[in-house]
Amino acid sequence: MSKEKVVLAYSGGLDTTAIIPWLKETYNYDVICCCVDCGQGEELDGLEERALYSGASKLYIEDITDDFCENYIMPCVQADAVYENKYLLGTSMARPGIAAKLVEIARKENAVAICHGATGKGNDQIRFELGIKALAPDLKIIAPWRDDKWQMDSRDAEIEYCKAHDIHLPFSVDNSCDRNLWHISHEGLELEDPACEPNYDHLLVLGVSPEKAPDEPEYLTMTFEAGVPKTINGEEMKVADIIRKLNELGGKHGIGIVDIVENRVVGMKSRGVYETPGGTILMEAHRQLEELVLDRDTMAVKKDMGNKLAQVVYEGKWFTPLREAIQAFVESTQKYVTGEVKFKLYKGNIIKAGTTSPYSLYSETLASFTTGDQYDHHDAEGFITLFGLPLKVRAMRMQELEKNHSK
């Protein structure tokens, strides 16, 4: 009788390598590994040999980079979804796409379970499991770090377990990192102490610190159509290639380095450094164009919806009616977000250098300090009277009460 199958979300790191023999030994599963490529590049080199050597019967490497960019990144860019004012959701946006692919492979292999290596302290366990529950509520979910049968509590213990099962592989002792096309995150080691300044010369992967960026600025022009980026400096590209090019330019100029202490879903604070060079430029360019074409009331509501979407995505609630509703609203605002933005990159800064759109709501005639035919200054008097009426009524009432009280 054939063994039951489990699909393991596999990265090739120490945790998921140790999980392979543990699943076979503990649950007698046939382990199918699945690495989902979200644009992490060279981290995939040699992965199949590593998985099979560690005891897996098969490895799927599934490229969802374009899907990630177009269906997860762009809705968040268009919403200006930023968690706690700084975090551009690089890891959070990738998890629902990964969960969907794990479910797809589990169905293909007739697996009974999906396993992930996320710890019991982090957000990823929530994101993976909410995604799996939403898409495949019948599948069992195995989280070794929360399993009483998992006896390893340190990197050294995992390494010894691997050696005991004839798995002899080199494992990095650097900071914990998560990388995809949008960003790379760094956690652990000296970053666990918020009092410690990051050693950027050692830490940074996608670029340099602003101090080491070129002394000359670089100009950049982008165009958008209905909220979607189309060209960089006149060259048309798909979204994934635009992000790749912006990563190159942003990294060169020290753009998008964020050191943040954030509030995790599980209740604790954690400190991390995020590199998001291309994403920072893309979001700023989109924001710059929206300033020109969106009306005041729409922008105000959209800001609230962007904050809400950031929370929803951060908490792993992608496959929910709420996310769909927020995204539908945001998409309705993007119809006229078309035009050209120009800016310069200089030592960590993105500096505006001009914005144009055929749908611009900016009127130089109205905005000019020179009196024009379309705006009568006297109209403001009646407007201010009505707009300030609640304030005036309250102030008059308070004066009356004070007089009565002093008698």
Secondary structure, DSSP 8 states (H G I E B T S, - for coil): ----EEEEE--SSHHHHHHHHHHHHHH--EEEEEEEESS-GGGGTTHHHHHHHTT-SEEEEEE-HHHHIIIIIHHHHHHT--BTTTB--HHHHHHHHHHHHHHHHHHHHT-SEEE----TTSSHHHHHHHHHHHH-TTSEEE-GGG-TT----SHHHHHHHHHHTT-------S-EEEE-SS-EEEESGGGGSTTS---HHHH-SSS--GGGS-SS-EEEEEEEETTEEEEETTEE--HHHHHHHHHHHHHHTT--EEEEEEE-TTS-EEEEEEE-HHHHHHHHHHHHHHHHHS-HHHHHHHHHHHHHHHHHHHTT--SSHHHHHHHHHHHHH-TT--EEEEEEEETTEEEEEEEE-TT----HHHHSSS--TT--TTHHHHHHHHHTHHHHHHHHHHHHHHHHHH-
